[in-house]
Amino acid sequence: MIKISEAAATQIKKMMEDEGQKDAYLRVGVQGGGCTGLSYAMGFDSEVNDEDQTLEIQGLKVVVDGESAPALKGVEIDYKQNMMGGGFTLDNPNAIANCGCGASFRTATNAGKPEDC
């Protein structure tokens, strides 16, 4: 379902340790918003809900809520570092449109709730 590169997994594990969240889950989802309609959401969570899908990826415990799962199928999460800093990138094969900054998208079946940029 979701792919996480070694670089991204290393960075996530470091962040979990720095924040005292070593046993937490990485929650990945989408929510309405952004100029294209859907925005990515990632964070740490200690809870798993009944509708969540749980995955083990690169040694990380990952949860995805059932509503977000179709929009995230096949998504690849990477971490890139350059002279200006670093950040996570998401390559989503389901996106039919992306905003210019890459923070929001829409799929053929989910237009989300676009906001003004």
N, CA, C and O atoms as a MOPAC input file, in Angstrom:
PM7 MOZYME 1SCF
protein

 N      0.81600 1    -1.19400 1     0.00000 1
 C      0.00000 1     0.00000 1     0.00000 1
 C      0.86500 1     1.26500 1     0.00000 1
 O      0.84200 1     2.01000 1    -0.98000 1
 N      1.61300 1     1.52700 1     1.05000 1
 C      2.48300 1     2.69800 1     1.15200 1
 C      3.92300 1     2.21900 1     1.14300 1
 O      4.24800 1     1.18100 1     1.71900 1
 N      4.78400 1     2.98500 1     0.48600 1
 C      6.21400 1     2.68500 1     0.49400 1
 C      6.92200 1     3.82600 1     1.21600 1
 O      6.59800 1     4.99400 1     1.00300 1
 N      7.87800 1     3.49000 1     2.06100 1
 C      8.67500 1     4.48300 1     2.77600 1
 C     10.13200 1     4.18400 1     2.48400 1
 O     10.61000 1     3.08100 1     2.75200 1
 N     10.83700 1     5.15500 1     1.94000 1
 C     12.25000 1     4.94900 1     1.61300 1
 C     13.07200 1     4.79300 1     2.88900 1
 O     12.63100 1     5.15400 1     3.98000 1
 N     14.25600 1     4.25600 1     2.72800 1
 C     15.16200 1     4.09900 1     3.86800 1
 C     15.49400 1     5.46200 1     4.47400 1
 O     15.55100 1     5.60500 1     5.69500 1
 N     15.71200 1     6.46700 1     3.61500 1
 C     16.02800 1     7.81900 1     4.10700 1
 C     14.87100 1     8.38600 1     4.93400 1
 O     15.09500 1     8.98300 1     5.98700 1
 N     13.64300 1     8.20100 1     4.46200 1
 C     12.47300 1     8.69700 1     5.18900 1
 C     12.30000 1     7.94400 1     6.50500 1
 O     12.02000 1     8.55300 1     7.53700 1
 N     12.46500 1     6.62300 1     6.47200 1
 C     12.32100 1     5.82400 1     7.69200 1
 C     13.35200 1     6.23700 1     8.73200 1
 O     13.03200 1     6.34200 1     9.91600 1
 N     14.58400 1     6.47200 1     8.30200 1
 C     15.63900 1     6.89900 1     9.22200 1
 C     15.26500 1     8.22800 1     9.86300 1
 O     15.41700 1     8.39500 1    11.07300 1
 N     14.78100 1     9.16900 1     9.06900 1
 C     14.41100 1    10.48400 1     9.59000 1
 C     13.21900 1    10.38500 1    10.54000 1
 O     13.20500 1    11.04100 1    11.58200 1
 N     12.23000 1     9.58000 1    10.19700 1
 C     11.05000 1     9.41100 1    11.05400 1
 C     11.45900 1     8.79700 1    12.38500 1
 O     11.01200 1     9.25200 1    13.43800 1
 N     12.29700 1     7.77600 1    12.35200 1
 C     12.75600 1     7.14300 1    13.59700 1
 C     13.51800 1     8.13300 1    14.46500 1
 O     13.36400 1     8.13600 1    15.68700 1
 N     14.34000 1     8.97300 1    13.84300 1
 C     15.08500 1     9.99100 1    14.58800 1
 C     14.11800 1    10.97500 1    15.24000 1
 O     14.29100 1    11.33900 1    16.40300 1
 N     13.10800 1    11.40500 1    14.49700 1
 C     12.11500 1    12.32900 1    15.03400 1
 C     11.33800 1    11.69200 1    16.18100 1
 O     11.04900 1    12.35300 1    17.17900 1
 N     11.00300 1    10.41800 1    16.04400 1
 C     10.28000 1     9.70800 1    17.10500 1
 C     11.12000 1     9.66700 1    18.37400 1
 O     10.61500 1     9.89800 1    19.47300 1
 N     12.38800 1     9.37600 1    18.21400 1
 C     13.28500 1     9.31600 1    19.37100 1
 C     13.43800 1    10.69800 1    19.99900 1
 O     13.36000 1    10.83400 1    21.21900 1
 N     13.65600 1    11.72400 1    19.17400 1
 C     13.82300 1    13.09300 1    19.67100 1
 C     12.59100 1    13.57800 1    20.43400 1
 O     12.71000 1    14.35400 1    21.38200 1
 N     11.41600 1    13.12300 1    20.02100 1
 C     10.16800 1    13.55900 1    20.64500 1
 C      9.66300 1    12.58700 1    21.71300 1
 O      8.55500 1    12.74500 1    22.22500 1
 N     10.47600 1    11.58300 1    22.04700 1
 C     10.06700 1    10.62000 1    23.06900 1
 C      8.88400 1     9.77300 1    22.64200 1
 O      8.05900 1     9.39500 1    23.47500 1
 N      8.79100 1     9.47000 1    21.35400 1
 C      7.66200 1     8.73500 1    20.79000 1
 C      8.09900 1     7.40100 1    20.17500 1
 O      7.48700 1     6.93800 1    19.21200 1
 N      9.14500 1     6.78400 1    20.71700 1
 C      9.71600 1     5.57600 1    20.10300 1
 C      8.70200 1     4.45300 1    19.88500 1
 O      8.85000 1     3.66600 1    18.95000 1
 N      7.68000 1     4.36700 1    20.72900 1
 C      6.69900 1     3.28500 1    20.61500 1
 C      5.42200 1     3.70800 1    19.87900 1
 O      4.46700 1     2.93600 1    19.79300 1
 N      5.41400 1     4.91300 1    19.36200 1
 C      4.21700 1     5.43000 1    18.69800 1
 C      4.06300 1     4.84400 1    17.29300 1
 O      4.98300 1     4.24200 1    16.73900 1
 N      2.88600 1     5.04100 1    16.75100 1
 C      2.59600 1     4.69600 1    15.37000 1
 C      2.83300 1     5.94600 1    14.51800 1
 O      2.66400 1     7.06700 1    14.99700 1
 N      3.21800 1     5.75200 1    13.27500 1
 C      3.22900 1     6.83000 1    12.30200 1
 C      1.86300 1     6.82000 1    11.64000 1
 O      1.50700 1     5.85800 1    10.95900 1
 N      1.10000 1     7.87700 1    11.83500 1
 C     -0.22100 1     7.96900 1    11.21500 1
 C     -0.08600 1     8.78800 1     9.93700 1
 O      0.39100 1     9.92300 1     9.95900 1
 N     -0.51200 1     8.19600 1     8.82200 1
 C     -0.47800 1     8.85700 1     7.52000 1
 C     -1.91200 1     8.94200 1     7.02500 1
 O     -2.64300 1     7.95200 1     7.06200 1
 N     -2.31900 1    10.11700 1     6.56200 1
 C     -3.68400 1    10.28300 1     6.09100 1
 C     -3.81000 1    11.45500 1     5.15000 1
 O     -2.82500 1    12.10600 1     4.80300 1
 N     -5.03000 1    11.71400 1     4.74400 1
 C     -5.34900 1    12.88700 1     3.94400 1
 C     -6.52600 1    13.59100 1     4.59500 1
 O     -7.33800 1    12.97400 1     5.28400 1
 N     -6.60100 1    14.89000 1     4.36600 1
 C     -7.71600 1    15.67800 1     4.87000 1
 C     -8.07200 1    16.71400 1     3.81700 1
 O     -7.24500 1    17.05900 1     2.97300 1
 N     -9.28300 1    17.20100 1     3.86500 1
 C     -9.69200 1    18.22700 1     2.92200 1
 C     -8.89500 1    19.49800 1     3.13700 1
 O     -8.59400 1    19.86500 1     4.27300 1
 N     -8.55400 1    20.17000 1     2.05200 1
 C     -7.84500 1    21.43600 1     2.17400 1
 C     -6.78700 1    21.59400 1     1.11000 1
 O     -6.62900 1    20.74900 1     0.22900 1
 N     -6.07100 1    22.68800 1     1.20700 1
 C     -5.07400 1    23.00900 1     0.20100 1
 C     -5.76200 1    23.52600 1    -1.05100 1
 O     -6.97800 1    23.39600 1    -1.19600 1
 N     -4.99500 1    24.10500 1    -1.94400 1
 C     -5.61000 1    24.71400 1    -3.13000 1
 C     -6.12300 1    23.68300 1    -4.13300 1
 O     -6.90800 1    24.03000 1    -5.01600 1
 N     -5.69800 1    22.42200 1    -4.01700 1
 C     -6.16800 1    21.40600 1    -4.96900 1
 C     -7.25800 1    20.52300 1    -4.37300 1
 O     -7.94400 1    19.82200 1    -5.11800 1
 N     -7.44100 1    20.53500 1    -3.03900 1
 C     -8.57400 1    19.82300 1    -2.45000 1
 C     -8.26100 1    18.85800 1    -1.33400 1
 O     -9.04200 1    18.73900 1    -0.39000 1
 N     -7.12500 1    18.15600 1    -1.41200 1
 C     -6.73400 1    17.21100 1    -0.37300 1
 C     -5.30500 1    17.51400 1     0.07200 1
 O     -4.44300 1    17.80600 1    -0.75700 1
 N     -5.05700 1    17.44400 1     1.37000 1
 C     -3.72000 1    17.67000 1     1.90600 1
 C     -3.25700 1    16.43100 1     2.65000 1
 O     -4.06500 1    15.72700 1     3.25600 1
 N     -1.97000 1    16.16600 1     2.60600 1
 C     -1.38600 1    15.04400 1     3.32400 1
 C     -1.26300 1    15.39800 1     4.80800 1
 O     -1.07900 1    16.55900 1     5.17400 1
 N     -1.36800 1    14.38000 1     5.63900 1
 C     -1.17200 1    14.55100 1     7.07400 1
 C     -0.29700 1    13.40100 1     7.57700 1
 O     -0.56100 1    12.23600 1     7.28200 1
 N      0.73500 1    13.73600 1     8.33200 1
 C      1.57900 1    12.72100 1     8.96700 1
 C      1.86100 1    13.17600 1    10.38700 1
 O      2.09100 1    14.35700 1    10.64400 1
 N      1.83900 1    12.22200 1    11.30000 1
 C      2.13600 1    12.54000 1    12.68600 1
 C      2.24700 1    11.26300 1    13.49200 1
 O      2.04800 1    10.16600 1    12.97100 1
 N      2.56300 1    11.41400 1    14.75600 1
 C      2.69600 1    10.26800 1    15.64700 1
 C      1.41300 1    10.09800 1    16.44100 1
 O      0.77000 1    11.07600 1    16.82100 1
 N      1.04500 1     8.84300 1    16.68900 1
 C     -0.20000 1     8.53700 1    17.38900 1
 C      0.01800 1     7.30300 1    18.25000 1
 O      0.74500 1     6.38700 1    17.86500 1
 N     -0.60700 1     7.28600 1    19.40300 1
 C     -0.50400 1     6.12000 1    20.28100 1
 C     -1.74600 1     5.24000 1    20.19600 1
 O     -1.79700 1     4.17600 1    20.81300 1
 N     -2.73300 1     5.67400 1    19.44600 1
 C     -4.00300 1     4.95800 1    19.33500 1
 C     -4.19900 1     4.36400 1    17.94100 1
 O     -3.76100 1     4.93400 1    16.94100 1
 N     -4.85800 1     3.22300 1    17.89500 1
 C     -5.29300 1     2.62000 1    16.63600 1
 C     -6.80100 1     2.44500 1    16.73300 1
 O     -7.30700 1     1.86800 1    17.69500 1
 N     -7.51000 1     2.94500 1    15.73600 1
 C     -8.96900 1     2.86000 1    15.71500 1
 C     -9.42200 1     1.64100 1    14.92100 1
 O     -8.64600 1     1.05600 1    14.16700 1
 N    -10.67700 1     1.26900 1    15.09800 1
 C    -11.22700 1     0.07900 1    14.43400 1
 C    -11.12500 1     0.14600 1    12.91300 1
 O    -10.89200 1    -0.87700 1    12.26900 1
 N    -11.29700 1     1.33700 1    12.32600 1
 C    -11.27000 1     1.46200 1    10.87000 1
 C     -9.86500 1     1.64700 1    10.30900 1
 O     -9.69900 1     1.75300 1     9.09400 1
 N     -8.85300 1     1.68700 1    11.16800 1
 C     -7.47400 1     1.87500 1    10.71900 1
 C     -6.88800 1     0.60300 1    10.11700 1
 O     -7.19200 1    -0.50900 1    10.55000 1
 N     -6.04900 1     0.79400 1     9.11500 1
 C     -5.22800 1    -0.28700 1     8.58100 1
 C     -3.85100 1    -0.14000 1     9.22300 1
 O     -3.30700 1     0.96300 1     9.27900 1
 N     -3.28900 1    -1.24100 1     9.70300 1
 C     -1.96300 1    -1.18400 1    10.31500 1
 C     -0.96600 1    -1.90100 1     9.40900 1
 O     -1.25200 1    -2.95900 1     8.84900 1
 N      0.20600 1    -1.29600 1     9.28400 1
 C      1.25500 1    -1.81400 1     8.41500 1
 C      2.58000 1    -1.77300 1     9.15400 1
 O      2.75700 1    -0.97200 1    10.07200 1
 N      3.50000 1    -2.62000 1     8.76400 1
 C      4.87700 1    -2.58300 1     9.24600 1
 C      5.73900 1    -2.28800 1     8.02300 1
 O      5.83200 1    -3.10500 1     7.10700 1
 N      6.37400 1    -1.10400 1     8.01700 1
 C      7.17100 1    -0.67800 1     6.86900 1
 C      8.51200 1    -0.15200 1     7.37000 1
 O      8.55000 1     0.77200 1     8.18200 1
 N      9.59600 1    -0.72400 1     6.90200 1
 C     10.94700 1    -0.27700 1     7.26000 1
 C     11.13200 1    -0.19400 1     8.77900 1
 O     11.82400 1     0.69300 1     9.27800 1
 N     10.50800 1    -1.12300 1     9.50600 1
 C     10.63200 1    -1.13000 1    10.95600 1
 C      9.74400 1    -0.12100 1    11.66400 1
 O      9.87000 1     0.06800 1    12.87400 1
 N      8.85000 1     0.53100 1    10.93200 1
 C      7.91100 1     1.49200 1    11.50500 1
 C      6.52200 1     0.87500 1    11.57800 1
 O      6.10000 1     0.15300 1    10.67500 1
 N      5.81700 1     1.17200 1    12.66600 1
 C      4.41000 1     0.80100 1    12.77200 1
 C      3.61100 1     1.96000 1    12.17400 1
 O      3.63900 1     3.07800 1    12.68900 1
 N      2.90000 1     1.67900 1    11.08300 1
 C      2.18800 1     2.70900 1    10.33500 1
 C      0.69400 1     2.42500 1    10.39000 1
 O      0.26800 1     1.27900 1    10.25000 1
 N     -0.10200 1     3.47500 1    10.59600 1
 C     -1.56000 1     3.34000 1    10.54100 1
 C     -2.12300 1     4.32400 1     9.51700 1
 O     -1.65400 1     5.45500 1     9.38500 1
 N     -3.13600 1     3.85800 1     8.80300 1
 C     -3.84000 1     4.67200 1     7.80700 1
 C     -5.32500 1     4.47600 1     8.06800 1
 O     -5.79900 1     3.34300 1     8.15600 1
 N     -6.06400 1     5.58100 1     8.19200 1
 C     -7.50100 1     5.44200 1     8.41200 1
 C     -8.17800 1     4.95800 1     7.13100 1
 O     -7.69200 1     5.20700 1     6.02700 1
 N     -9.28700 1     4.27400 1     7.29100 1
 C     -9.98400 1     3.65900 1     6.16400 1
 C    -10.41200 1     4.64000 1     5.09000 1
 O    -10.43900 1     4.28500 1     3.91100 1
 N    -10.74900 1     5.87600 1     5.47200 1
 C    -11.17700 1     6.87000 1     4.49400 1
 C    -10.00900 1     7.36500 1     3.64100 1
 O    -10.18500 1     7.66700 1     2.46000 1
 N     -8.81900 1     7.44800 1     4.23400 1
 C     -7.63800 1     7.93200 1     3.51100 1
 C     -7.00300 1     6.86200 1     2.63400 1
 O     -6.33200 1     7.18200 1     1.65300 1
 N     -7.20800 1     5.60200 1     2.97700 1
 C     -6.50600 1     4.50300 1     2.31600 1
 C     -6.59700 1     4.52400 1     0.78900 1
 O     -5.56600 1     4.35600 1     0.13800 1
 N     -7.78000 1     4.72300 1     0.17500 1
 C     -7.81300 1     4.71200 1    -1.29200 1
 C     -6.94600 1     5.80100 1    -1.92600 1
 O     -6.32400 1     5.56600 1    -2.96200 1
 N     -6.89700 1     6.97400 1    -1.32400 1
 C     -6.11300 1     8.08100 1    -1.87700 1
 C     -4.61500 1     7.88300 1    -1.67400 1
 O     -3.80500 1     8.52600 1    -2.34200 1
 N     -4.24200 1     6.99000 1    -0.74800 1
 C     -2.82500 1     6.76400 1    -0.43800 1
 C     -2.27300 1     5.46200 1    -1.00700 1
 O     -1.09600 1     5.15700 1    -0.81400 1
 N     -3.09600 1     4.69800 1    -1.69700 1
 C     -2.64400 1     3.41800 1    -2.24000 1
 C     -1.48200 1     3.64600 1    -3.21400 1
 O     -1.63100 1     4.34000 1    -4.21900 1
 N     -0.34200 1     3.06100 1    -2.90800 1
 C      0.82900 1     3.15600 1    -3.76500 1
 C      1.68900 1     4.38400 1    -3.54100 1
 O      2.67100 1     4.58400 1    -4.25600 1
 N      1.34200 1     5.21500 1    -2.56000 1
 C      2.11800 1     6.43400 1    -2.30000 1
 C      3.52900 1     6.07400 1    -1.83100 1
 O      3.72100 1     5.10900 1    -1.09100 1
 N      4.50700 1     6.85800 1    -2.26900 1
 C      5.90300 1     6.65500 1    -1.87500 1
 C      6.36300 1     7.87100 1    -1.08900 1
 O      6.33300 1     8.99500 1    -1.58900 1
 N      6.78900 1     7.63700 1     0.14400 1
 C      7.27500 1     8.69900 1     1.01700 1
 C      8.79100 1     8.64400 1     1.02700 1
 O      9.38200 1     7.59100 1     1.26700 1
 N      9.41300 1     9.77500 1     0.76600 1
 C     10.87200 1     9.86900 1     0.75000 1
 C     11.28700 1    11.08400 1     1.57300 1
 O     10.45900 1    11.92900 1     1.91400 1
 N     12.56900 1    11.15900 1     1.88600 1
 C     13.12100 1    12.31500 1     2.57700 1
 C     14.31700 1    12.79400 1     1.78000 1
 O     15.23400 1    12.02400 1     1.49500 1
 N     14.30400 1    14.07000 1     1.42100 1
 C     15.37500 1    14.65300 1     0.61700 1
 C     16.08400 1    15.72500 1     1.43300 1
 O     15.44700 1    16.52200 1     2.12200 1
 N     17.40300 1    15.73200 1     1.34700 1
 C     18.22100 1    16.72100 1     2.03800 1
 C     19.01100 1    17.49900 1     0.99700 1
 O     19.59700 1    16.90700 1     0.09100 1
 N     19.02900 1    18.82800 1     1.12300 1
 C     19.84400 1    19.64200 1     0.22900 1
 C     20.42800 1    20.82300 1     1.01000 1
 O     20.28100 1    20.89000 1     2.23100 1
 N     21.07500 1    21.73600 1     0.32700 1
 C     21.72800 1    22.86900 1     0.97900 1
 C     20.74900 1    23.77300 1     1.73200 1
 O     21.13900 1    24.46500 1     2.67100 1
 N     19.50400 1    23.76700 1     1.32800 1
 C     18.49400 1    24.61700 1     1.95100 1
 C     17.76700 1    23.91800 1     3.09400 1
 O     16.90200 1    24.52000 1     3.73000 1
 N     18.09800 1    22.67900 1     3.36200 1
 C     17.43100 1    21.92900 1     4.42400 1
 C     16.89300 1    20.61800 1     3.88700 1
 O     17.30900 1    20.14400 1     2.83000 1
 N     15.97100 1    20.04500 1     4.62200 1
 C     15.41200 1    18.76400 1     4.21900 1
 C     13.91400 1    18.74600 1     4.38900 1
 O     13.33000 1    19.62100 1     5.02800 1
 N     13.30500 1    17.74000 1     3.80900 1
 C     11.86600 1    17.59700 1     3.94300 1
 C     11.37400 1    16.31000 1     3.31500 1
 O     12.06200 1    15.67500 1     2.51500 1
 N     10.16300 1    15.94400 1     3.70100 1
 C      9.53400 1    14.74500 1     3.16700 1
 C      8.87600 1    15.06500 1     1.83100 1
 O      8.33500 1    16.15300 1     1.63800 1
 N      8.92900 1    14.10700 1     0.91600 1
 C      8.23000 1    14.21400 1    -0.35700 1
 C      7.29700 1    13.02100 1    -0.47700 1
 O      7.60500 1    11.93000 1     0.00200 1
 N      6.16400 1    13.23100 1    -1.11400 1
 C      5.20400 1    12.15400 1    -1.34300 1
 C      4.91600 1    12.08400 1    -2.82900 1
 O      4.52200 1    13.07200 1    -3.44900 1
 N      5.11600 1    10.90400 1    -3.38900 1
 C      4.81500 1    10.65700 1    -4.79900 1
 C      3.56700 1     9.78300 1    -4.82400 1
 O      3.59400 1     8.62300 1    -4.41200 1
 N      2.47400 1    10.36000 1    -5.31400 1
 C      1.18700 1     9.68100 1    -5.25300 1
 C      0.69000 1     9.33500 1    -6.65800 1
 O      0.36100 1    10.23200 1    -7.43500 1
 N      0.63300 1     8.03400 1    -6.99000 1
 C      0.16200 1     7.63700 1    -8.32000 1
 C     -1.32900 1     7.88100 1    -8.53100 1
 O     -1.80400 1     7.81300 1    -9.66400 1
 N     -2.07600 1     8.16200 1    -7.46700 1
 C     -3.51500 1     8.40900 1    -7.56900 1
 C     -3.84300 1     9.86100 1    -7.87700 1
 O     -4.97000 1    10.17000 1    -8.26600 1
 N     -2.87900 1    10.75400 1    -7.71100 1
 C     -3.13200 1    12.18000 1    -7.90500 1
 C     -3.28700 1    12.48900 1    -9.39000 1
 O     -2.42600 1    12.15300 1   -10.20300 1
 N     -4.39800 1    13.13300 1    -9.72600 1
 C     -4.59900 1    13.56500 1   -11.11300 1
 C     -4.28800 1    15.05100 1   -11.25200 1
 O     -4.17200 1    15.56600 1   -12.36500 1
 N     -4.15300 1    15.73800 1   -10.11900 1
 C     -3.77000 1    17.15300 1   -10.10600 1
 C     -3.05200 1    17.43000 1    -8.79600 1
 O     -3.42700 1    16.91000 1    -7.74500 1
 N     -2.02000 1    18.25000 1    -8.87200 1
 C     -1.25300 1    18.66500 1    -7.69400 1
 C     -1.14800 1    20.18200 1    -7.70600 1
 O     -1.18200 1    20.80700 1    -8.76500 1
 N     -1.02000 1    20.76800 1    -6.51800 1
 C     -0.76800 1    22.19900 1    -6.47100 1
 C      0.70500 1    22.44200 1    -6.80200 1
 O      1.49800 1    21.50100 1    -6.83200 1
 N      1.05900 1    23.65900 1    -7.04100 1
 C      2.42800 1    24.00100 1    -7.42800 1
 C      3.47100 1    23.62200 1    -6.38900 1
 O      4.58900 1    23.25300 1    -6.74800 1
 N      3.12600 1    23.70800 1    -5.10500 1
 C      4.11100 1    23.39400 1    -4.06300 1
 C      4.11900 1    21.90700 1    -3.71400 1
 O      4.99700 1    21.46100 1    -2.97400 1
 N      3.16400 1    21.12900 1    -4.22800 1
 C      3.13200 1    19.69800 1    -3.98300 1
 C      2.48800 1    19.28600 1    -2.66900 1
 O      2.51300 1    18.10800 1    -2.31300 1
 N      1.90900 1    20.24100 1    -1.93900 1
 C      1.32000 1    19.92800 1    -0.63300 1
 C     -0.12300 1    19.46100 1    -0.72900 1
 O     -0.64000 1    18.87500 1     0.22200 1
 N     -0.78300 1    19.70500 1    -1.85100 1
 C     -2.16200 1    19.23600 1    -1.97600 1
 C     -2.37900 1    18.60500 1    -3.34900 1
 O     -1.60700 1    18.80900 1    -4.28600 1
 N     -3.45100 1    17.83700 1    -3.43000 1
 C     -3.73300 1    17.06100 1    -4.64300 1
 C     -5.21200 1    16.71500 1    -4.69600 1
 O     -5.96000 1    17.01300 1    -3.76500 1
 N     -5.62300 1    16.09500 1    -5.77000 1
 C     -6.95300 1    15.48200 1    -5.85400 1
 C     -6.82600 1    14.20700 1    -6.66500 1
 O     -5.89400 1    14.04400 1    -7.45300 1
 N     -7.76900 1    13.31300 1    -6.46200 1
 C     -7.78400 1    12.05900 1    -7.20200 1
 C     -9.00100 1    12.05500 1    -8.13100 1
 O     -9.83600 1    12.95700 1    -8.07700 1
 N     -9.08800 1    11.05500 1    -8.96000 1
 C    -10.21600 1    10.94800 1    -9.88700 1
 C    -11.53000 1    10.75500 1    -9.14300 1
 O    -12.58600 1    11.12600 1    -9.65400 1
 N    -11.48300 1    10.17900 1    -7.94100 1
 C    -12.70300 1     9.89600 1    -7.19300 1
 C    -12.89100 1    10.78300 1    -5.97000 1
 O    -13.91900 1    10.68900 1    -5.30100 1
 N    -11.91600 1    11.64700 1    -5.66200 1
 C    -12.02300 1    12.49000 1    -4.46600 1
 C    -11.42000 1    13.86800 1    -4.75900 1
 O    -10.20300 1    14.02300 1    -4.86100 1
 N    -12.30500 1    14.86500 1    -4.89200 1
 C    -11.84400 1    16.23200 1    -5.16200 1
 C    -11.52800 1    16.99300 1    -3.89500 1
 O    -10.95200 1    18.07900 1    -3.95200 1
 N    -11.90100 1    16.43100 1    -2.72900 1
 C    -11.60400 1    17.09300 1    -1.46500 1
 C    -12.35700 1    18.38800 1    -1.30400 1
 O    -13.44200 1    18.56200 1    -1.85900 1
 N    -11.77200 1    19.31500 1    -0.52800 1
 C    -12.37600 1    20.62100 1    -0.26700 1
 C    -11.32400 1    21.69100 1    -0.51100 1
 O    -10.63000 1    22.09900 1     0.42000 1
 N    -11.19500 1    22.15200 1    -1.75200 1
 C    -10.17700 1    23.15600 1    -2.05300 1
 C    -10.36300 1    24.44200 1    -1.24900 1
 O    -11.48400 1    24.85500 1    -0.95200 1
 N     -9.24000 1    25.05600 1    -0.90700 1
 C     -9.23500 1    26.33700 1    -0.20000 1
 C     -8.47700 1    27.34500 1    -1.06300 1
 O     -7.73800 1    26.97000 1    -1.97400 1
 N     -8.66900 1    28.61200 1    -0.76800 1
 C     -7.89200 1    29.64100 1    -1.45700 1
 C     -6.44400 1    29.54400 1    -1.03500 1
 O     -6.14400 1    29.29100 1     0.13100 1
 N     -5.54500 1    29.74600 1    -1.98000 1
 C     -4.10300 1    29.72200 1    -1.67700 1
 C     -3.64700 1    31.06900 1    -1.16400 1
 O     -2.46800 1    31.24500 1    -0.85600 1

